[in-house]
Amino acid sequence: MEYEELVDSLSEKTGINRNLFNLDFEESNKNGLILIDGKDVHNYFFSRYEYWQNSDYGGWKSIALYVPNGIITEFLTALNQVFEELDEETIDLDNIPEEFTYSSDDGGFNVLLGQSKGEYYRIEFAQPNK
């Protein structure tokens, strides 16, 4: 699963601005896991986003979206549509897990991680540094 293909399709289905998923931010010179930027927003699908980088494990960058529990099923429905288009396993919407992970080592898309965090799900889209 390629990062660009996933976020292009998800942006189209949800109306989330595609530019939000651009991970071309300036890297920190610090080592380890670093929060680069975060912002509270009033978007239908998410209330906050954060940009992260990790210099460990070969290095990667990511965006994390904070999706309120009240609309997680709607968000995951759109994500499942993308997964179906890409021939990936979908998430069971009748029994949404507390945590889910998709990963690929093909050099394109790295990790999608979803975790329940109280009143929201933190959905992180990551890719290796280029």
C-alpha positions in Angstrom: 0.0 0.0 0.0 1.5 3.3 -1.1 1.2 6.3 1.2 0.4 8.8 -1.6 -2.3 6.5 -3.1 -3.9 5.9 0.3 -4.0 9.6 1.4 -5.1 10.8 -2.1 -8.1 8.5 -2.0 -8.9 9.2 1.6 -8.8 12.9 1.0 -11.1 12.5 -2.0 -13.6 10.5 0.1 -13.6 12.6 3.2 -12.9 16.1 1.9 -9.9 16.4 4.1 -7.4 18.8 2.5 -4.8 16.7 0.7 -2.0 19.1 1.6 -2.5 18.2 5.2 -0.9 14.8 4.5 2.3 16.3 2.9 5.1 15.2 5.1 7.7 17.6 3.7 8.2 19.6 6.9 11.6 20.6 8.1 13.2 17.9 10.1 14.4 18.5 13.6 18.1 17.8 14.3 17.1 16.1 17.6 17.2 12.3 17.9 14.4 10.0 18.8 10.6 10.6 18.6 9.9 14.3 18.2 6.6 16.2 17.9 7.2 18.8 15.2 3.9 20.6 15.2 0.3 20.2 16.4 -2.8 22.1 16.0 -6.4 22.0 17.3 -8.9 22.4 14.5 -12.6 22.4 13.8 -12.7 19.8 11.0 -15.7 17.5 10.8 -13.5 14.4 10.8 -10.8 15.3 13.3 -10.3 17.8 16.2 -6.5 17.9 16.2 -3.5 16.9 14.0 0.1 16.5 14.8 3.3 16.0 12.7 5.9 13.7 14.1 9.3 12.5 13.1 11.4 9.6 14.5 15.1 9.4 13.8 15.2 5.8 15.0 14.3 2.7 13.0 15.6 4.1 9.7 13.7 7.4 10.2 10.1 8.2 9.4 7.7 11.1 9.4 4.0 11.0 10.2 0.7 12.8 10.7 -1.7 11.8 13.5 -5.4 12.7 13.2 -7.5 12.8 16.4 -10.9 11.5 15.3 -13.8 11.8 17.8 -15.5 8.6 18.8 -18.8 10.0 17.7 -17.8 9.8 14.0 -15.1 7.1 14.1 -17.5 4.7 12.2 -18.0 7.3 9.5 -14.3 7.9 9.2 -13.4 4.2 9.1 -16.2 3.6 6.5 -14.3 6.0 4.2 -11.0 4.3 5.1 -12.5 0.9 4.4 -13.5 2.0 1.0 -9.9 3.0 0.3 -8.7 -0.4 1.7 -11.2 -2.2 -0.6 -9.9 -0.3 -3.6 -6.3 -1.3 -2.7 -7.2 -4.9 -2.0 -6.4 -4.6 1.7 -8.2 -6.1 4.7 -10.9 -3.9 6.1 -11.7 -2.9 9.7 -14.8 -4.6 11.3 -17.1 -1.7 11.9 -19.4 -3.7 14.1 -16.5 -4.4 16.4 -14.0 -1.6 16.0 -10.8 -2.7 17.8 -9.1 -0.6 20.4 -6.0 -0.7 18.3 -5.2 -1.6 14.7 -2.1 -1.5 12.5 -1.3 -1.9 8.9 2.3 -1.9 7.8 4.3 -2.4 4.6 8.0 -2.7 4.1 7.9 -1.9 0.4 9.5 1.5 0.9 6.3 3.4 0.1 3.7 3.4 2.8 5.1 2.4 6.2 2.5 2.3 9.0 -1.1 3.1 9.7 -1.8 2.9 13.4 -5.2 3.5 15.1 -5.5 3.7 18.9 -8.5 4.4 21.1 -7.6 7.3 23.4 -10.7 8.0 25.5 -13.0 10.3 23.6 -11.2 9.9 20.3 -9.1 7.6 18.1 -5.6 8.7 17.2 -5.0 7.6 13.6 -1.4 7.9 12.4 -0.2 7.8 8.8 3.6 7.3 8.5 6.1 6.8 5.8 9.9 6.4 5.8 12.1 9.5 5.3 13.0 10.0 1.7 
